[in-house]
Amino acid sequence: MEGGNRKLIRPSLTELKDQMIPRRSPKKATPPDQTNAENFYYMKQMQSKTPMVIVLKDGETLHGIIEWYDKGSLKVNREEGPNLLIFKQNIKYMHKV
């Protein structure tokens, strides 16, 4: 038998790397910037006419029912005083009575 040209068969370097390093799944999608939770909360309180307590950043406390809202303000109907348009940036927190 002659020792002729025999070709050595071996995988390429990239194939070896692919086998050794586990494939990562694609990155998860980033969550949306807006969840609409705030809008849902306001709509729920408006529909049920829930009495609310709104505490402003200066410490003043207001009691009333949210009539409507937009991007930057709330309109609050009050029994003990005039209705108010309150800028959201001035609200410290709010809760149900």
TORKOLTI-363562 format. One record per residue (C-alpha): residue number from 1; x, y, z. Coordinates in nm, 4 decimals. Each point is the difference from the previous one (the first is absolute). Layout:
<nodes>
<node pos="NUM" xx="X" yy="Y" zz="Z"/>
...
</nodes>
This chain:
<nodes>
<node pos="1" xx="0.0000" yy="0.0000" zz="0.0000"/>
<node pos="2" xx="0.1109" yy="0.3392" zz="-0.0809"/>
<node pos="3" xx="-0.0101" yy="0.2726" zz="0.2618"/>
<node pos="4" xx="-0.1569" yy="0.2496" zz="-0.2473"/>
<node pos="5" xx="-0.1359" yy="0.3402" zz="0.0942"/>
<node pos="6" xx="-0.2530" yy="-0.0356" zz="0.2736"/>
<node pos="7" xx="-0.1901" yy="0.3082" zz="0.1038"/>
<node pos="8" xx="-0.0584" yy="0.0573" zz="0.3680"/>
<node pos="9" xx="-0.3605" yy="0.0920" zz="0.0660"/>
<node pos="10" xx="-0.0508" yy="0.2307" zz="0.2928"/>
<node pos="11" xx="-0.2587" yy="0.2637" zz="0.0823"/>
<node pos="12" xx="0.0802" yy="0.3640" zz="-0.0526"/>
<node pos="13" xx="0.0794" yy="0.2215" zz="0.2955"/>
<node pos="14" xx="-0.3346" yy="0.1841" zz="-0.0237"/>
<node pos="15" xx="-0.1903" yy="-0.3297" zz="0.0178"/>
<node pos="16" xx="0.1855" yy="-0.0914" zz="0.3189"/>
<node pos="17" xx="-0.0745" yy="0.3375" zz="0.1565"/>
<node pos="18" xx="-0.3691" yy="-0.0371" zz="-0.0863"/>
<node pos="19" xx="-0.0128" yy="-0.3379" zz="0.1709"/>
<node pos="20" xx="0.1811" yy="0.1113" zz="0.3153"/>
<node pos="21" xx="-0.1793" yy="0.3318" zz="0.0628"/>
<node pos="22" xx="-0.3717" yy="-0.0430" zz="0.0662"/>
<node pos="23" xx="-0.2227" yy="0.2136" zz="-0.2166"/>
<node pos="24" xx="-0.1593" yy="0.2901" zz="0.1798"/>
<node pos="25" xx="-0.3647" yy="0.0636" zz="-0.0534"/>
<node pos="26" xx="-0.0839" yy="0.3332" zz="-0.1591"/>
<node pos="27" xx="-0.0212" yy="0.2928" zz="0.2411"/>
<node pos="28" xx="-0.3356" yy="0.0464" zz="0.1641"/>
<node pos="29" xx="-0.1997" yy="0.2945" zz="-0.1228"/>
<node pos="30" xx="0.0159" yy="0.3040" zz="0.2244"/>
<node pos="31" xx="-0.3244" yy="0.0769" zz="0.1824"/>
<node pos="32" xx="-0.2125" yy="0.2829" zz="-0.1377"/>
<node pos="33" xx="0.0599" yy="0.3518" zz="0.1292"/>
<node pos="34" xx="-0.3649" yy="0.0394" zz="0.0955"/>
<node pos="35" xx="-0.2147" yy="-0.2643" zz="0.1632"/>
<node pos="36" xx="-0.3164" yy="0.2120" zz="0.0083"/>
<node pos="37" xx="-0.0414" yy="-0.0958" zz="0.3678"/>
<node pos="38" xx="-0.0470" yy="0.3651" zz="0.0967"/>
<node pos="39" xx="-0.2733" yy="0.0469" zz="-0.2611"/>
<node pos="40" xx="-0.1731" yy="-0.3205" zz="0.1110"/>
<node pos="41" xx="0.0096" yy="0.1140" zz="0.3646"/>
<node pos="42" xx="-0.1487" yy="0.3418" zz="-0.0773"/>
<node pos="43" xx="-0.2717" yy="-0.1482" zz="-0.2207"/>
<node pos="44" xx="-0.0977" yy="-0.2497" zz="0.2697"/>
<node pos="45" xx="-0.0217" yy="0.2725" zz="0.2674"/>
<node pos="46" xx="-0.1967" yy="0.2306" zz="-0.2309"/>
<node pos="47" xx="-0.2546" yy="-0.2661" zz="-0.0992"/>
<node pos="48" xx="-0.0647" yy="-0.1106" zz="0.3582"/>
<node pos="49" xx="0.0111" yy="0.3621" zz="0.1279"/>
<node pos="50" xx="0.2348" yy="-0.1051" zz="0.2789"/>
<node pos="51" xx="0.0623" yy="0.2651" zz="0.2684"/>
<node pos="52" xx="0.3736" yy="0.0754" zz="-0.0080"/>
<node pos="53" xx="0.2488" yy="0.1727" zz="0.2277"/>
<node pos="54" xx="0.2665" yy="0.1923" zz="-0.1908"/>
<node pos="55" xx="0.3051" yy="0.1177" zz="0.1928"/>
<node pos="56" xx="0.1965" yy="0.2769" zz="-0.1669"/>
<node pos="57" xx="0.3763" yy="0.0511" zz="0.0260"/>
<node pos="58" xx="-0.0502" yy="0.2992" zz="0.2324"/>
<node pos="59" xx="-0.1942" yy="-0.2217" zz="0.2448"/>
<node pos="60" xx="-0.3502" yy="0.1226" zz="-0.0850"/>
<node pos="61" xx="-0.2637" yy="-0.2758" zz="-0.0055"/>
<node pos="62" xx="-0.2942" yy="0.0067" zz="-0.2402"/>
<node pos="63" xx="-0.3073" yy="-0.2231" zz="0.0038"/>
<node pos="64" xx="-0.2099" yy="-0.0555" zz="-0.3097"/>
<node pos="65" xx="-0.0938" yy="-0.2099" zz="-0.2999"/>
<node pos="66" xx="0.2061" yy="-0.0051" zz="-0.3189"/>
<node pos="67" xx="-0.2166" yy="0.1316" zz="-0.2833"/>
<node pos="68" xx="0.2553" yy="-0.0168" zz="-0.2827"/>
<node pos="69" xx="0.3714" yy="-0.0096" zz="-0.0652"/>
<node pos="70" xx="0.2497" yy="0.0654" zz="-0.2767"/>
<node pos="71" xx="0.3749" yy="-0.0330" zz="-0.0395"/>
<node pos="72" xx="0.0882" yy="0.2674" zz="0.2534"/>
<node pos="73" xx="-0.3021" yy="0.0704" zz="0.2210"/>
<node pos="74" xx="-0.3045" yy="-0.1289" zz="0.1904"/>
<node pos="75" xx="-0.3360" yy="0.1666" zz="0.0499"/>
<node pos="76" xx="-0.1346" yy="-0.0726" zz="0.3477"/>
<node pos="77" xx="-0.3619" yy="0.0620" zz="0.1044"/>
<node pos="78" xx="-0.0301" yy="0.0906" zz="0.3673"/>
<node pos="79" xx="-0.2989" yy="0.0349" zz="0.2325"/>
<node pos="80" xx="0.1644" yy="0.2347" zz="0.2527"/>
<node pos="81" xx="0.1376" yy="0.2458" zz="-0.2543"/>
<node pos="82" xx="0.0331" yy="0.0920" zz="-0.3645"/>
<node pos="83" xx="0.1063" yy="-0.2553" zz="-0.2606"/>
<node pos="84" xx="0.3739" yy="0.0036" zz="-0.0651"/>
<node pos="85" xx="0.2350" yy="-0.0567" zz="-0.2889"/>
<node pos="86" xx="0.3150" yy="-0.1517" zz="0.1519"/>
<node pos="87" xx="0.3286" yy="-0.0412" zz="-0.1843"/>
<node pos="88" xx="0.1338" yy="-0.3547" zz="0.0410"/>
<node pos="89" xx="0.3499" yy="0.1328" zz="0.0700"/>
<node pos="90" xx="-0.1346" yy="0.1538" zz="0.3238"/>
<node pos="91" xx="-0.1472" yy="-0.3277" zz="0.1297"/>
<node pos="92" xx="0.2063" yy="-0.1839" zz="0.2592"/>
<node pos="93" xx="-0.2351" yy="-0.2997" zz="0.0195"/>
<node pos="94" xx="-0.3671" yy="-0.0938" zz="-0.0008"/>
<node pos="95" xx="-0.2155" yy="-0.2748" zz="0.1460"/>
<node pos="96" xx="-0.3595" yy="-0.1084" zz="0.0422"/>
<node pos="97" xx="-0.1952" yy="0.1182" zz="0.3037"/>
</nodes>
